[in-house]
Amino acid sequence: MESENLNDLSSLITEEIYFIPGEFETKAETKKTTDSIKEESVVAEPALEAPIKKSEEPEVAKEPIQIRGEFAQQVLVLHEEDELPQEALDLLSKILGAVNHSMADVALLSSAELEGRTMEEFKEIGAHKIIRFGRIKHAINATPAPEYQVHSDEETEFLFVDALTQIKDDNTLKRKLWTALQVLFNVTK
């Protein structure tokens, strides 16, 4: 039967045909190759769609950032020191009094307490006004707020200034801070 097909084929093809070893496959070999390709693609597809698991341990939700203070007016004070010295706390209290606020209106948060936290976690605090005293190890530094100038971003106002421990001994920095606080808290004196 195969020879009849070759005879029929020879009447259709008038040119010489050359056989190159290794390129010729029988119908059975072609079907076998096609079937194996289909099986491989069927096996490969679910692997592409399966979610990749990072670890077998269940994810533990991080606790929200803990702030210190009543936070009555949603004013957040960030400071670079782990603990504010009493002199710095006294200065902060005077600063807040000058803009008609008290320590009860603010919450305190140190750089160490913010370290390793995301901006999303930080935004969950819900501050409307943020005063950053000194350098903070956090992504908030990417906020394009020039020092001693109020910067607004959506519903939050930012004021970035030097550390309280630096300001307390420098009258020039105190004047710059007072000017910026008047703008931040809309105070006219």
Secondary structure, DSSP 8 states (H G I E B T S, - for coil): -HHHHHHHHHHH--S-----TTT---HHHHHHHHHHHHHHHHHHHHHHHS---S-SS----------BS--TT-EEEEESSSS--HHHHHHHHHHHHHTT--GGGEEEEEHHHHTT--HHHHHTT--SEEEEES--SSGGGGS---TTS-EEETTEEEEEE--HHHHTT-HHHHHHHHHHHHHHTT---
